[in-house]
């Protein structure tokens, strides 16, 4: 009791202190977190005038913390009023590099890692993947189309390094595997860090999933302080980068006649001189049409709108970051006002995100992340698998005759009773009329991606200095469906033309198959669910002031299930599990050693080849930290040599439908292999066929990767990184 009484008398509970927090210029700082070092839940924030009031025990240590400034600590004395000066942080964001499952000072990085400043990814587009080209060394990125909904860019890290269908890098958003479309819908305003892991050492902890490199993205978390509100609104005008220049109709007919003449001099030309002359004179544009199909169907430009709103803040116990965005991308298609629907492309994208951190104790932290991405699309009907509707329609423009028939005929007295558009065609019909195809209907799709994530962080410093534990559970839901509504166009062709009164007669080509109402058809439906569980243990220790070690073990399990899969094999769950590890050592910030491994299992191989071990190692030497280099430090501020060597594995070989190579594909009811029997040959049975035989010996695709690099900084302002790498793949 005596010891307890002495301790009680040393600290005076309930002492109220006040103070002012400013920067080095004397400007008051609002939103600075002020809390007790031994219990972050006991704290407050500075008001708009930089002042704070806090009740705390004498002798306690108070922490003053704010983003962009160096943290300060103060021990409470008998004084009741304090003036705290915070200095702007000297640690550039580029000095911290996000690596697999953590951060590392750039000076300590051994593998090939590139950090991208999120501000550099802000481009006048709603699709984030279009901002990657030219921003990341070693990344090849290109965009095949600018059509909303089909404008995802293709990108590869150091080229295509695998033979299977999975040639894109692994995309991880807050540690969870995501699709290219998920990345496309991610808002730049929500990104806290963006890193690309390129060599075997950098990607090893992600195992076989990372055979083509890793894009590592972390979203923003809340910071203690007053509520911070950010709002962004943008409007941009979009136009085609370039257009195909077509020959004018007269040149088109003359060149067509010339081409026909070179092949058969005695054959009649496709276009008579009368047609050419009457087309030039413009006698009747419906009898002698001159169609510019591109201008008939497409506008020269369109607009796009983007809005983003985010709120962040919190106190010592909980911090939050909440954001929402809305993007509207419009297409270039023209709309026929005679239709009572809009067939132009319109993609409305919505996204919501909520990241909440809760300090349960001073060593325990819970993080809850909820995010949703929603797409609502409207556009013309058409397209096919692998070909967008815009591409298909432009292809029709290129291949349609400009002088054979008009896009449509005006309603004359003979057809005043019709309720439909009189689309043009020629002869007995069957010719492409791209204008009819673009206005005959519309299709819609809805896409929803939901992610819910719970992360648990426990610091075990009170047991073992430098020991920590992390667990993360993520559950995802994805859904997609599309529907189409369209009518069958009525096509008309010229039956006769009266030169005297410049009148013509029309003949209906498909009176029984054309419709004046919209038909309805359902398209693809896709539902999937995913569960991802990850745990990791990390240990960091420094001793003797020069020796620094770090060790990490990561265990992960993933389960994905697709509804409407289409076959028995594809309906079975997709499962991955793996154990990965990393060990690093550095001596006096001069010599670095790193060893990584991934031990992964794949369902695609026979049990004798199901697991693969993929190690990697690296070393680095910071030459500029040597004593003999001191005379050159004013010129060469940093010189570092790095080398890594590793083996990576990939199980995504073959097509996406070839899941289980150790099993045969057997069709037990093949009508092409049937047999007919009986005395009257009246009985038959379908047969059995094998489309793929079992191969229990097939195993991992492996790639041996080497990377040699030099980091050079001159005068403290010029940074140069040069890398030489090799990749050698093998399939067993």
C-alpha positions in Angstrom: 0.0 0.0 0.0 2.9 2.3 0.7 4.3 1.9 -2.8 0.9 2.6 -4.3 0.5 5.7 -2.2 3.9 7.0 -3.3 3.0 6.5 -7.0 -0.3 8.2 -6.4 1.3 11.2 -4.8 3.8 11.6 -7.7 1.1 12.2 -10.3 -1.6 14.7 -9.8 -4.7 13.3 -11.5 -7.1 15.6 -13.3 -4.7 18.5 -14.0 -6.1 20.7 -16.8 -3.7 22.1 -19.2 -4.1 24.5 -22.1 -1.9 25.5 -25.0 -1.4 26.8 -28.5 0.1 24.9 -31.4 1.7 26.8 -34.3 4.0 26.2 -37.1 7.5 27.7 -37.4 6.0 31.0 -38.8 3.7 31.4 -35.8 0.5 30.4 -37.7 -2.0 28.5 -35.5 -2.6 24.9 -36.6 -6.1 23.5 -36.5 -6.8 19.8 -36.3 -3.6 18.8 -34.5 -4.1 15.5 -32.5 -3.2 16.0 -28.9 -3.2 12.8 -26.8 -1.4 10.9 -24.0 1.4 8.7 -25.2 0.5 5.8 -23.0 -3.2 5.9 -24.0 -4.1 7.4 -27.4 -7.8 7.3 -26.4 -7.2 10.1 -24.0 -6.9 13.1 -26.2 -8.3 16.0 -28.1 -7.6 18.2 -31.2 -6.8 21.8 -31.6 -9.6 24.2 -32.5 -9.5 26.6 -35.6 -7.3 28.9 -33.6 -4.7 26.3 -32.8 -5.8 26.1 -29.1 -6.4 23.0 -27.0 -7.7 22.0 -23.5 -6.8 18.7 -22.0 -7.2 17.1 -18.6 -4.3 14.8 -17.8 -2.0 13.7 -15.0 1.1 15.6 -14.2 4.2 13.7 -15.4 2.4 12.3 -18.4 3.8 12.6 -21.9 1.7 14.3 -24.5 2.0 13.7 -28.2 1.3 16.3 -30.8 0.7 14.8 -34.3 -0.5 16.2 -37.6 0.0 15.0 -41.2 2.8 16.9 -42.9 4.6 17.9 -39.7 7.1 16.2 -37.4 5.5 14.7 -34.3 6.3 16.4 -31.0 6.3 15.1 -27.4 5.9 17.1 -24.2 6.1 16.0 -20.6 3.5 17.7 -18.4 5.0 19.7 -15.5 3.5 22.1 -13.0 2.8 24.6 -15.8 -0.7 24.8 -17.0 -0.1 26.6 -20.4 2.1 25.5 -23.3 3.2 26.8 -26.7 4.1 24.0 -29.1 5.8 24.6 -32.4 5.5 21.9 -35.1 8.0 21.8 -37.9 7.1 20.8 -41.5 8.1 17.2 -42.1 11.4 16.7 -43.8 10.5 13.2 -44.8 9.5 13.3 -48.5 6.7 10.8 -49.4 9.1 9.4 -51.9 11.4 8.2 -49.1 8.9 5.7 -48.0 8.2 2.9 -50.5 5.2 0.6 -50.2 6.3 -3.0 -50.6 4.6 -6.4 -50.0 2.8 -6.2 -46.7 4.5 -3.1 -45.4 6.6 0.0 -46.0 10.3 0.4 -46.3 12.6 3.3 -46.7 13.7 3.7 -50.2 17.3 3.5 -49.1 16.7 0.0 -47.7 14.9 -1.5 -50.8 16.7 -4.4 -52.4 14.1 -5.5 -55.0 12.8 -3.7 -58.0 10.0 -1.5 -56.7 8.6 1.7 -58.3 6.4 4.2 -56.5 4.0 6.4 -58.3 2.8 9.7 -56.9 -1.1 9.5 -57.0 -1.1 13.1 -58.1 0.6 12.0 -61.4 -2.4 9.7 -62.1 -4.9 12.5 -62.4 -5.9 12.7 -66.0 -9.1 14.0 -67.7 -10.7 10.6 -67.8 -12.9 8.5 -65.6 -10.8 5.3 -66.2 -7.7 5.1 -64.0 -6.0 2.4 -66.2 -5.7 5.1 -69.0 -3.3 7.0 -66.7 -0.6 4.3 -66.4 1.1 4.7 -69.8 4.4 6.6 -69.5 4.2 6.8 -65.7 6.0 3.6 -64.7 9.4 2.4 -66.0 9.2 -1.1 -67.3 5.4 -1.1 -67.8 3.9 -1.4 -71.3 0.4 0.1 -71.4 -1.9 0.7 -74.4 -5.6 1.5 -74.9 -7.5 -0.2 -77.8 -10.7 1.9 -77.5 -12.0 5.1 -75.9 -15.6 3.8 -75.9 -17.1 4.2 -72.4 -17.3 0.8 -70.7 -14.8 -0.7 -73.2 -11.9 1.6 -72.5 -9.8 -0.4 -70.1 -6.1 -0.2 -71.0 -4.0 -3.3 -71.4 -0.8 -3.2 -69.3 2.1 -5.5 -68.7 5.0 -5.3 -66.3 8.2 -6.0 -68.2 6.3 -7.5 -71.1 4.3 -10.8 -71.2 6.2 -13.4 -69.1 3.7 -16.3 -69.0 2.2 -18.6 -71.7 -1.3 -18.9 -70.3 -4.3 -16.6 -70.4 -3.2 -14.8 -67.2 -0.7 -12.3 -68.6 -1.7 -9.2 -66.7 0.0 -8.2 -63.4 -1.7 -9.0 -60.1 -3.8 -6.0 -58.9 -4.1 -5.6 -55.1 -6.3 -2.9 -53.7 -6.0 -2.8 -49.9 -4.4 -6.2 -50.1 -7.2 -7.9 -52.0 -6.9 -9.3 -55.5 -9.0 -7.1 -57.9 -9.8 -7.0 -61.6 -8.8 -4.5 -64.2 -12.3 -3.0 -64.1 -12.0 -2.6 -60.3 -8.8 -0.6 -60.9 -10.5 1.4 -63.7 -13.3 2.5 -61.3 -10.9 3.4 -58.4 -10.8 7.1 -57.8 -7.4 8.9 -57.8 -8.7 11.0 -54.8 -9.0 7.8 -52.7 -5.4 6.5 -53.4 -2.8 6.9 -50.6 0.0 5.0 -52.3 0.6 3.2 -55.6 3.5 0.9 -56.1 4.6 -1.6 -58.8 6.6 -4.7 -57.8 8.6 -6.0 -60.7 11.2 -8.6 -59.9 11.1 -12.0 -58.1 12.3 -10.7 -54.8 9.7 -7.9 -54.6 6.8 -10.2 -55.6 7.8 -13.4 -53.7 5.4 -12.9 -50.8 2.4 -13.0 -53.1 3.4 -16.4 -54.5 2.2 -17.8 -57.8 -0.4 -15.0 -58.1 2.4 -12.5 -58.8 4.1 -14.2 -61.8 3.5 -11.1 -64.0 4.3 -8.5 -61.4 2.1 -6.7 -58.8 0.3 -3.4 -58.7 0.0 -2.5 -55.1 -2.6 0.2 -54.2 -3.6 1.4 -50.7 -6.6 3.7 -50.2 -6.6 6.6 -47.8 -7.2 6.2 -44.1 -8.5 8.9 -41.7 -6.3 11.2 -39.7 -7.1 12.5 -36.3 -8.2 16.1 -36.3 -11.1 18.2 -37.4 -13.3 17.1 -40.3 -11.6 17.7 -43.7 -13.9 18.0 -46.7 -12.6 17.7 -50.2 -14.9 18.2 -53.3 -13.9 18.0 -56.9 -16.1 18.6 -60.0 -14.8 18.3 -63.5 -16.3 18.5 -67.0 -14.2 17.6 -70.0 -14.8 17.5 -73.8 -13.7 14.4 -75.6 -13.2 13.8 -79.3 -11.6 11.0 -81.4 -7.9 11.2 -81.5 -8.0 10.7 -85.3 -10.5 9.6 -87.9 -10.1 7.5 -91.0 -10.3 9.7 -94.1 -12.7 8.2 -96.6 -12.7 9.0 -100.3 -15.6 11.2 -101.4 -18.5 9.4 -103.2 -17.4 10.5 -106.7 -13.8 9.4 -106.2 -15.1 6.2 -104.7 -17.2 5.4 -107.8 -14.4 6.3 -110.2 -11.8 4.2 -108.3 -14.3 1.3 -108.2 -14.7 1.4 -111.9 -11.0 1.6 -112.4 -10.4 -1.4 -110.2 -13.0 -3.4 -112.0 -11.5 -2.5 -115.4 -8.1 -3.7 -114.4 -9.5 -7.1 -113.5 -11.9 -7.6 -116.5 -11.6 -4.9 -119.3 -14.7 -6.3 -121.0 -17.0 -6.3 -118.0 -19.5 -3.4 -117.5 -18.3 -0.9 -114.9 -20.1 -1.0 -111.5 -21.2 2.6 -111.8 -22.5 4.1 -115.0 -21.5 7.6 -116.2 -25.2 8.6 -115.8 -25.1 7.7 -112.1 -21.8 9.5 -111.6 -23.0 12.7 -113.4 -26.3 12.8 -111.6 -24.6 12.2 -108.3 -22.3 15.2 -109.0 -25.2 17.4 -110.0 -27.2 16.4 -106.9 -30.4 15.6 -108.8 -32.0 13.6 -106.0 -30.1 12.6 -102.9 -32.3 9.6 -102.3 -32.0 8.2 -105.8 -28.3 9.2 -106.1 -27.2 9.1 -102.5 -23.8 10.4 -101.2 -23.6 9.0 -97.6 -20.9 9.9 -95.2 -21.8 7.1 -92.8 -19.5 8.3 -90.1 -21.0 11.8 -89.9 -24.5 10.3 -90.1 -23.8 8.1 -87.1 -21.2 9.8 -84.9 -20.8 13.2 -83.4 -17.5 15.1 -83.5 -17.3 15.4 -79.7 -19.0 14.6 -76.4 -18.7 15.6 -72.8 -17.8 13.8 -69.6 -18.6 14.8 -66.0 -16.8 13.7 -62.8 -17.6 14.4 -59.2 -15.9 13.3 -56.0 -16.6 14.1 -52.3 -14.6 12.9 -49.3 -14.6 13.5 -45.6 -11.9 12.5 -43.1 -11.1 13.1 -39.5 -11.5 11.6 -36.1 -10.0 11.6 -32.6 -7.6 9.6 -30.6 -9.9 6.5 -30.5 -11.3 6.4 -34.1 -10.4 7.9 -37.4 -12.5 7.7 -40.6 -12.2 8.4 -44.3 -15.5 8.4 -46.3 -15.8 9.1 -50.0 -18.3 9.0 -52.8 -17.9 9.6 -56.5 -20.1 9.8 -59.6 -18.8 9.7 -63.2 -20.9 10.1 -66.4 -19.2 9.1 -69.7 -21.2 9.8 -72.9 -20.7 8.3 -76.3 -20.4 9.8 -79.7 -23.4 8.1 -81.3 -26.2 10.2 -82.8 -29.8 9.5 -81.7 -32.8 9.5 -84.1 -35.5 11.6 -82.6 -38.2 9.5 -84.2 -37.4 6.8 -81.7 -38.8 7.1 -78.2 -35.6 5.8 -76.6 -31.9 6.9 -76.4 -29.5 4.5 -78.1 -26.3 6.6 -77.4 -23.7 5.2 -75.1 -24.0 6.4 -71.5 -22.0 4.9 -68.6 -22.9 6.1 -65.1 -20.4 4.9 -62.5 -20.9 5.3 -58.8 -18.5 4.4 -56.0 -18.6 4.5 -52.3 -15.8 3.9 -49.8 -15.6 3.9 -46.0 -12.4 3.3 -44.1 -12.6 3.3 -40.3 -9.7 2.8 -37.8 -10.5 2.1 -34.2 -7.7 2.0 -31.5 -9.2 -0.6 -29.2 -6.2 -0.3 -26.9 -2.8 1.4 -27.2 -1.5 -1.9 -28.9 -4.6 -3.1 -30.7 -6.1 -1.6 -33.8 -9.2 -2.6 -35.8 -9.8 -1.4 -39.4 -13.0 -1.8 -41.2 -13.1 -1.1 -45.0 -16.3 -1.1 -47.0 -16.4 -0.3 -50.7 -18.8 -0.5 -53.6 -18.6 0.1 -57.3 -21.7 0.3 -59.5 -22.0 0.7 -63.2 -25.2 1.4 -65.2 -24.7 1.3 -69.0 -26.9 2.2 -71.9 -25.9 1.9 -75.5 -26.8 0.6 -79.0 -27.2 -3.1 -79.6 -24.5 -5.1 -81.3 -21.0 -6.2 -80.7 -19.9 -9.6 -79.8 -17.5 -11.4 -77.5 -14.2 -9.5 -77.6 -15.6 -6.8 -79.9 -17.4 -3.8 -78.4 -20.5 -2.3 -79.9 -18.6 0.9 -80.9 -16.0 -1.1 -82.7 -18.6 -3.2 -84.5 -20.5 -0.2 -85.7 -17.4 1.6 -86.9 -16.4 -1.5 -88.7 -19.8 -1.3 -90.5 -19.1 2.3 -91.5 -15.8 1.3 -93.1 -17.3 -1.6 -95.1 -20.6 0.0 -96.2 -21.1 1.3 -99.7 -21.7 5.1 -99.6 -23.6 5.4 -102.9 -25.8 2.4 -103.1 -28.8 3.6 -101.0 -29.6 6.3 -98.5 -29.6 5.7 -94.7 -33.4 6.2 -94.8 -36.1 7.6 -97.0 -38.5 10.4 -96.0 -42.1 9.5 -95.6 -44.0 10.1 -98.8 -47.7 10.2 -99.6 -47.7 6.4 -100.3 -46.3 5.7 -96.8 -47.9 8.3 -94.7 -49.7 5.7 -92.7 -46.5 3.9 -91.5 -45.3 4.3 -87.9 -41.7 3.3 -88.6 -38.5 4.6 -90.2 -38.1 3.7 -93.9 -34.6 2.4 -93.8 -32.8 2.2 -97.1 -31.4 -0.9 -98.8 -30.6 -2.2 -102.2 -31.8 -4.9 -104.6 -33.4 -7.8 -102.7 -31.9 -6.5 -99.4 -29.3 -8.1 -97.2 -26.9 -5.2 -97.4 -25.4 -3.5 -94.3 -27.2 -0.3 -93.2 -25.1 0.9 -90.3 -27.6 3.7 -89.5 -30.4 1.2 -89.0 -28.1 -0.9 -86.8 -27.2 2.0 -84.5 -30.8 3.3 -83.9 -32.8 0.0 -84.0 -32.5 -0.6 -80.2 -30.5 -0.3 -77.1 -28.9 -2.6 -74.5 -28.3 -2.0 -70.8 -26.1 -3.7 -68.3 -25.6 -3.3 -64.5 -22.4 -4.2 -62.7 -22.0 -4.3 -58.9 -18.8 -5.0 -57.0 -18.9 -5.0 -53.2 -16.0 -5.5 -50.8 -16.1 -5.7 -47.0 -12.9 -6.1 -45.1 -12.0 -6.4 -41.5 -8.3 -6.0 -40.4 -6.8 -6.7 -37.0 -3.4 -5.4 -35.9 -1.8 -6.4 -32.6 1.5 -5.0 -31.3 3.2 -7.4 -29.0 6.0 -5.1 -27.9 4.9 -5.7 -24.3 5.9 -9.4 -24.8 8.7 -9.3 -27.3 10.1 -6.0 -28.6 9.4 -5.7 -32.4 6.8 -8.5 -32.6 3.5 -7.8 -34.3 0.5 -9.7 -35.7 -1.9 -8.9 -38.4 -5.1 -10.7 -39.7 -7.4 -9.7 -42.5 -10.6 -11.1 -43.7 -12.2 -9.9 -46.9 -15.6 -10.9 -48.4 -16.6 -9.8 -51.9 -19.7 -10.1 -54.0 -19.9 -9.4 -57.7 -23.0 -9.4 -60.0 -23.6 -8.5 -63.6 -26.5 -8.8 -66.0 -27.5 -7.3 -69.4 -30.7 -7.0 -71.4 -31.4 -5.8 -74.9 -34.5 -4.2 -76.5 -34.8 -3.7 -80.2 -37.1 -3.7 -83.2 -36.5 -5.3 -86.6 -36.0 -2.5 -89.1 -38.2 -2.2 -92.2 -36.0 -1.9 -95.3 -37.0 -0.3 -98.5 -35.5 -0.1 -102.0 -36.2 1.9 -105.1 -38.7 0.4 -107.5 -38.6 3.1 -110.1 -37.5 6.7 -110.7 -39.4 9.2 -112.9 -36.8 11.6 -114.3 -39.5 14.0 -115.6 -41.0 14.9 -112.2 -38.1 13.7 -110.1 -40.2 11.2 -108.2 -39.6 7.7 -107.1 -41.4 4.6 -105.9 -40.4 2.4 -103.0 -40.7 -1.3 -102.4 -40.8 -2.8 -98.9 -38.3 -5.6 -98.7 -39.4 -7.3 -95.4 -43.0 -6.5 -94.7 -43.5 -9.7 -92.6 -40.3 -9.6 -90.5 -40.1 -5.9 -89.7 -41.6 -4.8 -86.4 -42.7 -1.5 -84.9 -42.3 -2.6 -81.3 -39.3 -3.4 -79.1 -38.5 -7.1 -78.6 -36.8 -8.1 -75.3 -33.9 -10.5 -74.9 -31.8 -11.4 -71.9 -28.0 -11.6 -72.1 -25.3 -12.8 -69.8 -25.6 -13.1 -66.1 -22.7 -13.5 -63.8 -22.6 -13.9 -60.0 -19.6 -14.7 -57.9 -18.5 -14.6 -54.3 -15.0 -14.5 -52.9 -13.5 -15.0 -49.4 -9.9 -14.1 -48.6 -8.2 -14.8 -45.3 -4.7 -13.6 -44.6 -2.5 -13.7 -41.4 1.0 -12.6 -40.9 3.6 -12.3 -38.1 6.3 -9.7 -38.3 9.4 -9.3 -36.2 11.8 -6.3 -36.3 14.9 -5.8 -34.2 18.0 -3.6 -34.1 21.0 -4.3 -32.0 24.4 -2.7 -31.4 23.1 0.3 -33.4 24.2 -1.2 -36.7 22.6 -4.6 -37.1 18.9 -4.5 -38.3 16.9 -7.6 -39.0 13.3 -8.2 -40.1 11.4 -11.4 -40.5 7.8 -12.0 -41.7 5.6 -15.1 -42.3 2.4 -14.8 -44.3 -0.3 -17.4 -44.7 -3.2 -16.9 -47.0 -6.4 -18.8 -48.1 -8.6 -17.7 -51.0 -12.0 -19.2 -52.1 -13.9 -18.0 -55.2 -17.2 -19.4 -56.4 -18.9 -18.6 -59.7 -22.7 -19.0 -60.3 -23.9 -19.7 -63.8 -20.5 -21.2 -64.6 -21.7 -23.3 -67.5 -20.0 -26.6 -66.6 -19.4 -28.9 -63.7 -15.7 -28.1 -63.5 -16.1 -24.3 -63.7 -18.8 -24.5 -61.0 -16.4 -25.9 -58.4 -14.8 -23.4 -56.1 -11.5 -21.8 -57.0 -9.1 -22.2 -54.1 -5.6 -21.0 -53.4 -3.5 -21.3 -50.3 0.1 -20.4 -49.6 2.8 -19.7 -47.1 5.3 -17.0 -47.8 8.2 -15.5 -45.9 10.7 -12.7 -46.0 13.9 -12.2 -44.0 16.1 -9.1 -44.4 19.3 -8.0 -42.8 21.3 -4.8 -43.1 24.5 -3.7 -41.5 25.1 0.0 -40.8 22.8 0.9 -43.7 25.6 -0.1 -46.1 25.2 -3.9 -46.8 21.8 -5.5 -47.3 20.7 -9.1 -47.7 17.2 -10.3 -48.4 15.7 -13.8 -48.7 12.1 -14.5 -49.8 10.1 -17.6 -50.5 6.6 -18.7 -51.5 5.2 -22.1 -51.0 2.0 -22.4 -52.9 -0.6 -24.9 -53.7 -2.7 -25.2 -56.9 -5.8 -27.3 -57.5 -4.9 -27.5 -61.2 -2.2 -30.2 -60.8 -2.0 -33.7 -59.6 -1.4 -34.2 -55.8 2.2 -35.1 -56.6 2.8 -31.7 -58.2 0.3 -29.6 -56.4 2.7 -27.6 -54.3 5.6 -25.5 -55.5 8.4 -23.8 -53.7 9.7 -20.6 -55.2 12.7 -18.9 -53.5 14.4 -15.6 -54.2 17.3 -13.7 -52.8 18.9 -10.3 -53.2 21.8 -8.2 -52.0 22.6 -4.5 -52.1 25.5 -2.2 -51.3 25.1 1.5 -50.6 28.4 2.7 -51.7 27.8 6.3 -50.8 27.5 5.4 -47.1 31.1 4.2 -47.1 33.7 6.3 -45.4 35.9 6.4 -48.5 33.0 8.0 -50.4 32.7 11.0 -48.2 34.7 13.4 -50.5 32.2 12.8 -53.3 29.0 13.2 -51.3 28.5 16.8 -52.4 28.2 15.6 -56.0 27.0 12.0 -55.8 24.6 12.1 -52.8 23.6 8.5 -53.2 25.0 5.4 -55.0 23.5 2.0 -54.5 24.1 -1.3 -56.3 21.4 -4.0 -56.2 21.1 -7.6 -57.5 18.3 -10.1 -57.1 17.8 -13.7 -58.3 14.7 -15.8 -57.9 12.3 -18.4 -59.2 8.6 -17.7 -59.6 5.7 -20.0 -60.5 2.5 -19.7 -62.4 -0.4 -22.2 -62.5 -2.6 -20.2 -65.0 -1.5 -22.2 -68.0 -3.8 -23.2 -70.8 -7.2 -21.6 -71.3 -9.5 -20.6 -68.4 -11.7 -23.6 -69.0 -8.8 -26.1 -68.5 -8.9 -26.2 -64.7 -7.9 -29.8 -63.8 -5.1 -31.0 -66.1 -4.8 -34.3 -64.1 -8.3 -35.3 -65.1 -9.8 -36.2 -68.5 -12.6 -34.2 -70.1 -15.3 -36.7 -70.9 -18.6 -36.1 -72.6 -21.0 -38.9 -71.5 -23.7 -37.8 -73.9 -22.1 -36.9 -77.3 -24.7 -37.1 -80.1 -21.8 -37.0 -82.7 -20.6 -40.4 -81.4 -23.9 -42.2 -81.2 -25.0 -45.5 -82.6 -28.2 -46.8 -84.3 -29.2 -50.4 -83.7 -32.1 -52.9 -83.9 -33.6 -54.9 -86.7 -35.5 -51.9 -87.9 -32.7 -49.4 -86.9 -35.3 -47.6 -84.8 -33.2 -47.3 -81.7 -30.2 -45.1 -81.0 -28.0 -44.0 -78.1 -25.5 -41.1 -77.8 -21.9 -42.0 -77.4 -19.0 -41.0 -75.2 -16.1 -38.8 -76.3 -12.9 -37.5 -74.7 -11.8 -34.0 -75.5 -8.7 -34.0 -73.3 -6.8 -36.9 -71.7 -5.5 -36.8 -68.2 -2.0 -35.6 -67.7 -0.9 -36.2 -64.1 2.7 -35.0 -64.8 2.0 -31.5 -65.9 3.0 -29.0 -63.3 4.0 -25.3 -62.7 5.2 -22.9 -65.3 8.4 -21.4 -63.8 10.4 -18.4 -64.6 14.0 -17.7 -63.5 14.4 -13.9 -63.0 17.6 -11.9 -62.5 17.7 -8.2 -61.8 20.8 -5.9 -61.6 20.3 -2.3 -60.8 22.0 1.0 -59.8 20.4 3.9 -58.0 22.3 7.2 -58.5 21.5 10.6 -57.1 23.4 13.7 -58.2 23.5 17.0 -56.3 20.5 15.8 -54.2 18.1 16.7 -57.0 18.7 14.3 -59.9 17.7 10.7 -59.4 18.7 7.9 -61.9 17.8 4.3 -61.7 19.2 1.9 -64.3 18.1 -1.8 -64.3 19.1 -4.8 -66.4 16.9 -7.9 -66.0 16.4 -11.3 -67.6 13.5 -13.7 -67.5 13.6 -17.3 -68.7 10.4 -19.3 -68.6 9.8 -23.0 -68.6 6.7 -25.3 -68.6 7.2 -28.9 -67.3 
